[in-house]
């Protein structure tokens, strides 16, 4: 009860400060509610699901997050959490470990089994083991009750910045495939050399190169490559695939007499040599 009172008092104090702070007292960062609110008007609001069985703490915490420009939804137990999460559209979950119908660590495991949504656990438990287990089960961070609400806000912002950075990095990796000093741009369907020269590819060349990149170090038969480049209706004796490979090698600046990147495996097909640099 003492911890609960401290949490409620801390949340109430922050809300009072948020309403009486003037511009002259605000810091130029996102830990100031009004500053965050002004900046959030030009950005999509962060949507947080707060899971806590204490209605008063849950409501005050949602009010605090709202004052920092975030939108919130609430759940009082594990069943409600799963139901609300099913609606989608959340950026992060704040999960209390002590819930009436389910252990928070089990809920953490269940969330991570089906979703990569960022997760912060709240705990009044003093044992370090619970925090470590929570992180091992997939939580991104933890906050120990009683806590300063602005600390929670800062942790939310840090996690979401990291997630956005990772997402951008993965998108860039998907957009460009790197190999042997080259980059294959998937959307533009062109090659980019080490000197940043852009080399356009025909549709057939683009499909062929992707086939090689999907199976580096493996021998691909002529029949498979013909199917990939032009479709299954191609005559098995059609030699055009050899012409396409030759053109692709030229664009990759290979020595046509002694190609090292796309190698000919006599009697079998062609292989992208992953060891070539």
GIVENNOR-V409891 format. One line per field, one symbol per residue. ss: DSSP state (H for helix, E for strand, C for the rest). burial: 1 if it has 9 or more other ideal C-beta (glycine too) atoms within 8 Angstrom, else 0. Layout:
BEGIN
ss: ???
burial: ???
END
This chain:
BEGIN
ss: CHHHHHHHHHHHHHHHHHHHCCHHHCCCCCCCHHHHHHHHCCCCCCEEEEECCCHHHHHHHHHHHHHCCCEEEEECCHHHHHHHHCCCCCCEEEEECECCCCEHHHHHHHHHHHCCCEEEEEECCCCHHHHHHHHHCCCCEEEECCCCHHHHHHHHHHHHHHHHHHHHHHHHHHHEEEECCEEEECCCCEEECCCCCEEECCHHHHHHHHHHHHCCCCEECHHHHHHHHHCCCCCCCCCHHHHHHHHHHHHCCCCCCCCCCEEEECCCEEEECCCCC
burial: 0011011101110110110010000100011111111011000001111111100011111111111111011111110111111000010111111010010111111111000011111111100001101110111011111010101111111111001000000000000100100101110011111000011010011111111110110001010111101100010000011001111111110100001011101000111110000
END
